[in-house]
Amino acid sequence: MTACAIEGGSAGAAATADLEAKPGVEPDPEPVPEGPGDLGKTAGAAASGRPEPAAEAGAGPEGGAGAGPGPETAAAGRAPEVSADDVLAGDAPAGDVQADAPPLPGGFTLTADGAYAARLTAAPGPPGERAWYPERWTLDGPEPYAVPLPLDQPEEPDSEVAPLADGRVLIRRRVADRQMFSLLYPTGPGTGELLLGAVGCAEMTLLPPSPDGRSVYALAAGADHASLWLVAGGAFGPEEVARIPGRCSGGVWLDRAGRMLALDRQEPGGGPVKAVAVDLARRGAVTPLLQIAPGSDDRLLLADPDSGLLLLRSDAPGHDRLGWGVLGSCLPVRFPECLRLADVAVTPFAVQPGQMLMPESCAVALRIDGAPGSWVGVWRPAGRRLHQFAAPLGWVPGAGYWSRDGVLRLPYANGATPCGVALVDAPEDVEPSSVTGRTGGGEGGREPSAADTVPAVCKPVPLGQAPLRGAARPD
């Protein structure tokens, strides 16, 4: 490992244009992650059937979706309630969908606040003959429900969709060597469509919806530069807002206003991949964001604007590892051992919001992919322990969001429940100090380094076999 060579210097930074930091690299010795025996505990599950599109009457190109279905419509389309035991597979990671379940969509995109989601799904039919259409999920009501948004002809399976905060859904279609953008919305018994325009580009990728709820950006990667386009939320249709030298990928929002966007960039002449911050209010001004080691690939995966917690992937320790840091902090980037699992891929997909100035207490949801399928992990930087849960049957791997009070919501769809959300309470972590009597954290308030030993766990013994120790009793 090269961590020791990097530890003491100023290599490594997690900063924007206004904040500068110099975290190094430190391995994080931690307890062995929990196995599948920790699966199956949830707070509950919500499920409902699919209401008719007429329940959303009143939506229009300017006003977006209505308030949702009335009590009668919701009750009529409601599927039987699904308990937590039914939704979550009991003793093993669940990755297989039942034979009667609909096909898994190509993607599932959530708004920044988790109120709406959109996916491209397919009507039942023989493989290769399924008709693909967009579907919007409403998740902020008392029960989730889905509204199909089909048009006169089916969509191509490589189309992309993104929900807006007003309930409309942006769709990107590739037509020959152009990218076409439209807004879809339910209108009475059918689907309304508002054409936004086209971009002459062979390949584009939608970025996660902006935190402002109105804007959606797309990235077109070229040989020596990347073009960033505002494709929804502009005044005159799609418009190019920035050109970034080099090859760019990724896309993570760093603030709640939708101004600072992080991209993973490789310089035009080649070299390592480094995360950079793009300031959209300054015509795409680029600032270094992650600089852990001179030759390391440092990619940003997730960021929480409230606490500043950053989840990243880097090969600075000598091989590719998941790590975390704090935006604007001078503390080193940490690479927890509990997130280093054998024969599986671990990817963070949601961070608990609202933990102001407390990045170490944020609960992080992780997608774990292995031979049995995909399941869910929950971890906190302060707890340094990975909890593993079975995924709901029909869960779209990597889809989910946290409430501010620490409840993880996992959308799923299967043959019994066309639109459901499983609720998982963030488990509590046992502090090492409660076992060893040591104060939390290492010297100077930082986490223990590789030199610290893992605290021993005392094994309980029966009362009759417990050794007797003399103790002074206060009068």
VOKEMAR-720331 format. One record per residue (C-alpha): residue number from 0; y, z, x. Coordinates in nm, 2 decimals, padded with zeros to 4 digits. Layout:
BEGIN
[NUM, [Y, Z, X]],
...
// end
This chain:
BEGIN
[0, [00.00, 00.00, 00.00]],
[1, [00.35, -00.07, 00.11]],
[2, [00.51, 00.21, -00.09]],
[3, [00.57, 00.43, 00.21]],
[4, [00.76, 00.16, 00.39]],
[5, [00.99, 00.12, 00.09]],
[6, [01.04, 00.48, -00.01]],
[7, [01.32, 00.60, 00.21]],
[8, [01.55, 00.30, 00.20]],
[9, [01.80, 00.18, -00.05]],
[10, [01.57, -00.10, -00.17]],
[11, [01.54, -00.13, -00.54]],
[12, [01.81, -00.14, -00.81]],
[13, [01.82, -00.11, -01.18]],
[14, [02.18, -00.18, -01.27]],
[15, [02.42, -00.40, -01.46]],
[16, [02.75, -00.54, -01.34]],
[17, [02.91, -00.20, -01.40]],
[18, [02.62, 00.03, -01.28]],
[19, [02.46, 00.02, -00.94]],
[20, [02.14, 00.20, -00.84]],
[21, [01.91, 00.21, -00.55]],
[22, [01.56, 00.33, -00.66]],
[23, [01.28, 00.30, -00.42]],
[24, [00.91, 00.29, -00.48]],
[25, [00.70, 00.61, -00.52]],
[26, [00.34, 00.62, -00.65]],
[27, [00.29, 00.87, -00.93]],
[28, [-00.04, 01.07, -00.91]],
[29, [-00.14, 01.17, -01.26]],
[30, [-00.44, 01.29, -01.45]],
[31, [-00.71, 01.04, -01.54]],
[32, [-00.62, 00.86, -01.87]],
[33, [-00.80, 00.95, -02.18]],
[34, [-01.09, 00.75, -02.29]],
[35, [-01.18, 00.61, -02.63]],
[36, [-01.26, 00.96, -02.75]],
[37, [-00.89, 01.00, -02.83]],
[38, [-00.90, 00.72, -03.08]],
[39, [-00.84, 00.73, -03.45]],
[40, [-00.57, 00.98, -03.52]],
[41, [-00.28, 00.85, -03.73]],
[42, [-00.02, 00.99, -03.96]],
[43, [-00.12, 00.75, -04.24]],
[44, [-00.11, 00.39, -04.35]],
[45, [00.10, 00.19, -04.59]],
[46, [-00.04, -00.12, -04.76]],
[47, [00.06, -00.35, -05.03]],
[48, [-00.02, -00.69, -05.17]],
[49, [00.20, -01.00, -05.15]],
[50, [00.47, -01.02, -05.43]],
[51, [00.57, -01.35, -05.58]],
[52, [00.87, -01.52, -05.41]],
[53, [01.06, -01.50, -05.74]],
[54, [01.11, -01.13, -05.67]],
[55, [01.36, -01.23, -05.40]],
[56, [01.58, -01.44, -05.63]],
[57, [01.94, -01.43, -05.55]],
[58, [01.91, -01.51, -05.18]],
[59, [02.11, -01.80, -05.06]],
[60, [02.22, -01.97, -04.74]],
[61, [02.51, -01.73, -04.70]],
[62, [02.38, -01.41, -04.86]],
[63, [02.03, -01.38, -04.73]],
[64, [01.75, -01.20, -04.91]],
[65, [01.78, -00.98, -05.21]],
[66, [01.69, -00.62, -05.25]],
[67, [01.32, -00.69, -05.28]],
[68, [01.07, -00.67, -05.56]],
[69, [01.13, -00.45, -05.86]],
[70, [00.89, -00.17, -05.95]],
[71, [00.69, -00.39, -06.19]],
[72, [00.64, -00.67, -05.94]],
[73, [00.55, -00.43, -05.66]],
[74, [00.30, -00.25, -05.87]],
[75, [00.14, -00.57, -06.00]],
[76, [00.09, -00.71, -05.64]],
[77, [-00.02, -00.38, -05.48]],
[78, [-00.35, -00.36, -05.31]],
[79, [-00.56, -00.04, -05.31]],
[80, [-00.42, 00.21, -05.06]],
[81, [-00.59, 00.21, -04.73]],
[82, [-00.65, 00.54, -04.56]],
[83, [-00.60, 00.60, -04.19]],
[84, [-00.98, 00.62, -04.13]],
[85, [-01.02, 00.28, -04.30]],
[86, [-00.73, 00.12, -04.10]],
[87, [-00.82, 00.25, -03.76]],
[88, [-01.17, 00.20, -03.61]],
[89, [-01.31, 00.54, -03.54]],
[90, [-01.47, 00.55, -03.20]],
[91, [-01.40, 00.22, -03.02]],
[92, [-01.11, -00.02, -02.96]],
[93, [-01.09, -00.26, -03.25]],
[94, [-01.02, -00.62, -03.16]],
[95, [-01.24, -00.82, -03.39]],
[96, [-01.12, -00.93, -03.73]],
[97, [-01.36, -00.95, -04.03]],
[98, [-01.49, -01.28, -04.13]],
[99, [-01.28, -01.29, -04.45]],
[100, [-00.96, -01.20, -04.27]],
[101, [-00.69, -01.47, -04.24]],
[102, [-00.65, -01.64, -03.90]],
[103, [-00.44, -01.45, -03.65]],
[104, [-00.09, -01.60, -03.62]],
[105, [00.05, -01.74, -03.31]],
[106, [00.33, -01.48, -03.29]],
[107, [00.49, -01.19, -03.48]],
[108, [00.86, -01.13, -03.42]],
[109, [01.05, -00.82, -03.54]],
[110, [01.42, -00.77, -03.58]],
[111, [01.57, -00.52, -03.34]],
[112, [01.57, -00.24, -03.61]],
[113, [01.22, -00.32, -03.74]],
[114, [01.34, -00.40, -04.09]],
[115, [01.20, -00.75, -04.10]],
[116, [00.94, -00.95, -03.93]],
[117, [00.83, -01.31, -03.93]],
[118, [00.52, -01.50, -03.84]],
[119, [00.37, -01.84, -03.87]],
[120, [00.04, -01.82, -04.06]],
[121, [-00.21, -02.06, -04.21]],
[122, [-00.35, -02.10, -04.56]],
[123, [-00.73, -02.07, -04.57]],
[124, [-00.92, -02.39, -04.49]],
[125, [-01.15, -02.55, -04.23]],
[126, [-01.05, -02.52, -03.87]],
[127, [-00.81, -02.80, -03.77]],
[128, [-00.71, -02.86, -04.13]],
[129, [-00.52, -02.54, -04.21]],
[130, [-00.16, -02.57, -04.34]],
[131, [00.07, -02.36, -04.14]],
[132, [00.38, -02.20, -04.30]],
[133, [00.63, -01.93, -04.22]],
[134, [00.60, -01.58, -04.37]],
[135, [00.86, -01.30, -04.38]],
[136, [00.76, -00.94, -04.39]],
[137, [00.99, -00.67, -04.53]],
[138, [00.92, -00.34, -04.35]],
[139, [01.21, -00.10, -04.43]],
[140, [01.12, -00.03, -04.79]],
[141, [00.89, 00.22, -04.94]],
[142, [00.60, -00.02, -04.90]],
[143, [00.57, -00.34, -04.69]],
[144, [00.54, -00.67, -04.85]],
[145, [00.52, -01.04, -04.74]],
[146, [00.70, -01.34, -04.88]],
[147, [00.56, -01.69, -04.80]],
[148, [00.82, -01.95, -04.71]],
[149, [00.64, -02.29, -04.73]],
[150, [00.82, -02.62, -04.76]],
[151, [00.71, -02.96, -04.88]],
[152, [00.50, -03.02, -04.57]],
[153, [00.32, -02.78, -04.34]],
[154, [00.46, -02.67, -04.00]],
[155, [00.32, -02.76, -03.66]],
[156, [00.13, -02.46, -03.51]],
[157, [00.36, -02.46, -03.20]],
[158, [00.67, -02.39, -03.41]],
[159, [00.85, -02.06, -03.36]],
[160, [01.01, -01.82, -03.61]],
[161, [01.25, -01.53, -03.58]],
[162, [01.38, -01.30, -03.86]],
[163, [01.75, -01.21, -03.91]],
[164, [01.89, -00.88, -04.04]],
[165, [01.99, -01.05, -04.37]],
[166, [01.63, -01.15, -04.44]],
[167, [01.65, -01.52, -04.35]],
[168, [01.41, -01.67, -04.10]],
[169, [01.50, -01.90, -03.82]],
[170, [01.25, -02.17, -03.74]],
[171, [01.23, -02.39, -03.43]],
[172, [01.05, -02.72, -03.46]],
[173, [00.98, -02.98, -03.19]],
[174, [01.04, -03.33, -03.31]],
[175, [00.97, -03.59, -03.04]],
[176, [01.20, -03.48, -02.75]],
[177, [01.43, -03.27, -02.96]],
[178, [01.43, -02.92, -03.09]],
[179, [01.53, -02.87, -03.46]],
[180, [01.66, -02.54, -03.59]],
[181, [01.68, -02.43, -03.96]],
[182, [01.72, -02.11, -04.16]],
[183, [01.47, -02.05, -04.43]],
[184, [01.51, -01.81, -04.72]],
[185, [01.33, -01.74, -05.05]],
[186, [01.51, -01.89, -05.36]],
[187, [01.35, -01.84, -05.69]],
[188, [01.00, -01.99, -05.69]],
[189, [01.06, -02.20, -05.38]],
[190, [01.20, -02.19, -05.03]],
[191, [01.56, -02.28, -04.94]],
[192, [01.64, -02.44, -04.60]],
[193, [01.97, -02.46, -04.42]],
[194, [01.98, -02.71, -04.13]],
[195, [02.16, -02.58, -03.82]],
[196, [02.12, -02.87, -03.59]],
[197, [01.92, -03.01, -03.30]],
[198, [01.92, -02.98, -02.92]],
[199, [01.80, -03.27, -02.70]],
[200, [01.54, -03.08, -02.50]],
[201, [01.17, -03.13, -02.46]],
[202, [01.09, -02.76, -02.43]],
[203, [01.27, -02.45, -02.55]],
[204, [01.16, -02.09, -02.62]],
[205, [01.32, -01.85, -02.86]],
[206, [01.43, -01.52, -02.72]],
[207, [01.39, -01.19, -02.91]],
[208, [01.64, -01.16, -03.19]],
[209, [01.97, -01.01, -03.08]],
[210, [02.04, -00.64, -03.16]],
[211, [02.34, -00.75, -03.36]],
[212, [02.10, -00.89, -03.63]],
[213, [02.29, -01.22, -03.67]],
[214, [02.22, -01.41, -03.35]],
[215, [01.92, -01.58, -03.20]],
[216, [01.92, -01.74, -02.85]],
[217, [01.68, -01.99, -02.70]],
[218, [01.61, -02.06, -02.33]],
[219, [01.55, -02.41, -02.19]],
[220, [01.41, -02.39, -01.84]],
[221, [01.49, -02.68, -01.60]],
[222, [01.38, -02.76, -01.25]],
[223, [01.69, -02.60, -01.08]],
[224, [01.87, -02.42, -01.37]],
[225, [01.81, -02.27, -01.71]],
[226, [02.02, -02.33, -02.02]],
[227, [02.09, -02.05, -02.26]],
[228, [02.16, -02.16, -02.62]],
[229, [02.30, -01.98, -02.92]],
[230, [02.09, -02.14, -03.19]],
[231, [02.17, -01.91, -03.48]],
[232, [02.49, -01.71, -03.55]],
[233, [02.74, -01.96, -03.40]],
[234, [03.02, -02.13, -03.58]],
[235, [02.91, -02.49, -03.53]],
[236, [02.54, -02.50, -03.50]],
[237, [02.35, -02.47, -03.17]],
[238, [02.57, -02.43, -02.87]],
[239, [02.51, -02.39, -02.50]],
[240, [02.66, -02.05, -02.38]],
[241, [02.54, -02.03, -02.02]],
[242, [02.37, -02.21, -01.73]],
[243, [02.18, -01.99, -01.49]],
[244, [02.08, -02.13, -01.15]],
[245, [01.71, -02.11, -01.08]],
[246, [01.40, -02.10, -01.30]],
[247, [01.43, -01.83, -01.57]],
[248, [01.18, -01.67, -01.81]],
[249, [01.15, -01.34, -02.00]],
[250, [01.43, -01.21, -02.21]],
[251, [01.51, -00.84, -02.27]],
[252, [01.83, -00.70, -02.44]],
[253, [02.00, -00.42, -02.25]],
[254, [02.26, -00.30, -02.51]],
[255, [02.30, -00.26, -02.88]],
[256, [02.59, -00.51, -02.91]],
[257, [02.39, -00.81, -02.79]],
[258, [02.61, -00.88, -02.49]],
[259, [02.38, -00.80, -02.19]],
[260, [02.06, -01.00, -02.16]],
[261, [01.80, -00.96, -01.88]],
[262, [01.61, -01.26, -01.75]],
[263, [01.35, -01.30, -01.48]],
[264, [01.49, -01.55, -01.23]],
[265, [01.36, -01.74, -00.93]],
[266, [01.62, -01.89, -00.70]],
[267, [01.65, -02.27, -00.70]],
[268, [01.50, -02.29, -00.35]],
[269, [01.20, -02.07, -00.44]],
[270, [01.12, -01.71, -00.33]],
[271, [01.04, -01.40, -00.53]],
[272, [01.12, -01.35, -00.90]],
[273, [01.39, -01.09, -00.97]],
[274, [01.53, -00.96, -01.29]],
[275, [01.90, -01.03, -01.34]],
[276, [02.15, -00.93, -01.61]],
[277, [02.34, -01.21, -01.79]],
[278, [02.68, -01.11, -01.94]],
[279, [02.73, -01.32, -02.24]],
[280, [03.09, -01.20, -02.29]],
[281, [03.17, -01.34, -01.94]],
[282, [03.03, -01.69, -01.99]],
[283, [02.69, -01.60, -01.85]],
[284, [02.80, -01.41, -01.53]],
[285, [02.48, -01.31, -01.35]],
[286, [02.43, -00.97, -01.18]],
[287, [02.12, -00.85, -00.99]],
[288, [01.93, -00.60, -01.20]],
[289, [01.60, -00.52, -01.01]],
[290, [01.58, -00.53, -00.63]],
[291, [01.29, -00.30, -00.55]],
[292, [01.18, -00.47, -00.22]],
[293, [01.31, -00.79, -00.05]],
[294, [01.00, -01.00, -00.11]],
[295, [00.86, -00.84, -00.43]],
[296, [00.84, -01.00, -00.77]],
[297, [01.03, -00.76, -01.00]],
[298, [01.01, -00.85, -01.37]],
[299, [01.17, -00.65, -01.66]],
[300, [00.94, -00.61, -01.96]],
[301, [01.13, -00.37, -02.19]],
[302, [01.45, -00.17, -02.20]],
[303, [01.58, 00.10, -02.43]],
[304, [01.96, 00.08, -02.47]],
[305, [01.99, 00.44, -02.59]],
[306, [01.82, 00.62, -02.30]],
[307, [01.84, 00.35, -02.04]],
[308, [01.46, 00.35, -01.98]],
[309, [01.33, 00.04, -01.82]],
[310, [00.97, -00.08, -01.81]],
[311, [00.89, -00.33, -01.54]],
[312, [00.62, -00.50, -01.35]],
[313, [00.64, -00.54, -00.97]],
[314, [00.41, -00.60, -00.67]],
[315, [00.63, -00.39, -00.44]],
[316, [00.36, -00.12, -00.41]],
[317, [00.13, -00.39, -00.26]],
[318, [-00.02, -00.53, -00.58]],
[319, [00.10, -00.59, -00.94]],
[320, [00.18, -00.25, -01.11]],
[321, [00.36, -00.13, -01.42]],
[322, [00.66, 00.09, -01.33]],
[323, [00.96, 00.26, -01.49]],
[324, [01.31, 00.34, -01.40]],
[325, [01.64, 00.42, -01.55]],
[326, [01.93, 00.19, -01.59]],
[327, [02.21, 00.29, -01.36]],
[328, [02.01, 00.57, -01.20]],
[329, [01.97, 00.63, -00.83]],
[330, [01.62, 00.78, -00.87]],
[331, [01.33, 00.57, -00.74]],
[332, [01.12, 00.34, -00.96]],
[333, [00.79, 00.51, -01.04]],
[334, [00.45, 00.35, -01.07]],
[335, [00.23, 00.58, -01.28]],
[336, [-00.14, 00.60, -01.19]],
[337, [-00.23, 00.66, -01.55]],
[338, [-00.11, 00.31, -01.64]],
[339, [-00.34, 00.16, -01.38]],
[340, [-00.66, 00.09, -01.57]],
[341, [-00.96, -00.10, -01.44]],
[342, [-01.07, -00.43, -01.60]],
[343, [-00.79, -00.43, -01.87]],
[344, [-00.44, -00.56, -01.89]],
[345, [-00.17, -00.31, -02.00]],
[346, [00.16, -00.44, -02.15]],
[347, [00.44, -00.23, -02.30]],
[348, [00.57, -00.36, -02.64]],
[349, [00.79, -00.08, -02.79]],
[350, [01.00, 00.21, -02.68]],
[351, [01.11, 00.50, -02.90]],
[352, [01.48, 00.47, -02.98]],
[353, [01.74, 00.74, -03.02]],
[354, [01.66, 00.95, -02.71]],
[355, [02.01, 00.96, -02.58]],
[356, [02.02, 01.05, -02.21]],
[357, [01.65, 01.15, -02.22]],
[358, [01.46, 00.85, -02.08]],
[359, [01.16, 01.06, -01.97]],
[360, [01.10, 01.18, -02.32]],
[361, [01.08, 00.83, -02.48]],
[362, [00.74, 00.74, -02.62]],
[363, [00.62, 00.40, -02.51]],
[364, [00.37, 00.19, -02.70]],
[365, [00.14, -00.03, -02.48]],
[366, [-00.10, -00.31, -02.57]],
[367, [-00.43, -00.28, -02.39]],
[368, [-00.65, -00.59, -02.36]],
[369, [-01.00, -00.57, -02.24]],
[370, [-01.35, -00.70, -02.31]],
[371, [-01.38, -00.51, -02.65]],
[372, [-01.06, -00.66, -02.77]],
[373, [-00.70, -00.51, -02.80]],
[374, [-00.61, -00.15, -02.87]],
[375, [-00.30, 00.07, -02.84]],
[376, [-00.18, 00.31, -02.58]],
[377, [00.10, 00.57, -02.61]],
[378, [00.26, 00.72, -02.30]],
[379, [00.57, 00.91, -02.20]],
[380, [00.72, 00.92, -01.84]],
[381, [00.75, 01.30, -01.86]],
[382, [00.40, 01.35, -02.00]],
[383, [00.23, 01.13, -01.74]],
[384, [-00.08, 01.09, -01.96]],
[385, [-00.20, 00.78, -02.14]],
[386, [-00.33, 00.83, -02.50]],
[387, [-00.54, 00.55, -02.64]],
[388, [-00.59, 00.46, -03.01]],
[389, [-00.79, 00.20, -03.19]],
[390, [-00.57, -00.08, -03.34]],
[391, [-00.56, -00.15, -03.71]],
[392, [-00.80, -00.41, -03.83]],
[393, [-00.60, -00.74, -03.82]],
[394, [-00.32, -00.60, -03.60]],
[395, [-00.13, -00.87, -03.42]],
[396, [-00.16, -00.75, -03.06]],
[397, [00.18, -00.64, -02.93]],
[398, [00.35, -00.61, -03.27]],
[399, [00.50, -00.27, -03.35]],
[400, [00.81, -00.05, -03.35]],
[401, [00.90, 00.31, -03.33]],
[402, [01.10, 00.53, -03.56]],
[403, [01.35, 00.76, -03.41]],
[404, [01.14, 01.06, -03.50]],
[405, [00.84, 00.93, -03.30]],
[406, [00.62, 00.75, -03.55]],
[407, [00.47, 00.42, -03.43]],
[408, [00.44, 00.15, -03.70]],
[409, [00.18, -00.12, -03.64]],
[410, [00.19, -00.42, -03.88]],
[411, [-00.15, -00.57, -03.97]],
[412, [-00.31, -00.81, -04.21]],
[413, [-00.67, -00.85, -04.30]],
[414, [-00.89, -00.97, -04.59]],
[415, [-00.83, -00.65, -04.78]],
[416, [-00.47, -00.60, -04.70]],
[417, [-00.24, -00.91, -04.67]],
[418, [00.05, -00.70, -04.55]],
[419, [00.02, -00.34, -04.42]],
[420, [00.16, -00.10, -04.17]],
[421, [-00.04, 00.17, -04.00]],
[422, [00.15, 00.49, -03.89]],
[423, [00.06, 00.67, -03.57]],
[424, [00.23, 00.99, -03.47]],
[425, [00.32, 01.01, -03.10]],
[426, [00.08, 01.27, -02.95]],
[427, [00.22, 01.57, -02.77]],
[428, [00.18, 01.59, -02.40]],
[429, [00.07, 01.92, -02.23]],
[430, [00.31, 02.00, -01.95]],
[431, [00.15, 02.07, -01.61]],
[432, [00.37, 02.38, -01.58]],
[433, [00.19, 02.55, -01.88]],
[434, [-00.13, 02.54, -01.67]],
[435, [-00.01, 02.60, -01.32]],
[436, [00.30, 02.81, -01.38]],
[437, [00.51, 02.57, -01.17]],
[438, [00.84, 02.45, -01.30]],
[439, [00.85, 02.10, -01.44]],
[440, [00.93, 01.82, -01.20]],
[441, [00.94, 01.82, -00.83]],
[442, [01.20, 01.93, -00.58]],
[443, [01.55, 01.85, -00.69]],
[444, [01.45, 01.77, -01.04]],
[445, [01.25, 01.46, -00.95]],
[446, [00.89, 01.39, -01.04]],
[447, [00.61, 01.49, -00.79]],
[448, [00.55, 01.24, -00.52]],
[449, [00.21, 01.14, -00.37]],
[450, [00.22, 01.45, -00.15]],
[451, [00.19, 01.68, -00.46]],
[452, [-00.16, 01.77, -00.56]],
[453, [-00.29, 01.72, -00.91]],
[454, [-00.29, 02.06, -01.08]],
[455, [-00.63, 02.21, -01.15]],
[456, [-00.74, 02.27, -01.51]],
[457, [-00.89, 02.61, -01.58]],
[458, [-01.22, 02.60, -01.75]],
[459, [-01.25, 02.85, -02.04]],
[460, [-01.53, 03.10, -02.02]],
[461, [-01.69, 03.31, -02.31]],
[462, [-01.52, 03.65, -02.36]],
[463, [-01.84, 03.84, -02.27]],
[464, [-01.85, 03.66, -01.93]],
[465, [-01.48, 03.69, -01.85]],
[466, [-01.42, 03.91, -01.54]],
[467, [-01.23, 04.23, -01.60]],
[468, [-00.91, 04.27, -01.41]],
[469, [-00.70, 04.58, -01.39]],
[470, [-00.35, 04.55, -01.53]],
[471, [-00.07, 04.80, -01.56]],
[472, [00.01, 04.86, -01.93]],
[473, [00.38, 04.93, -02.00]],
[474, [00.44, 05.27, -02.17]],
// end
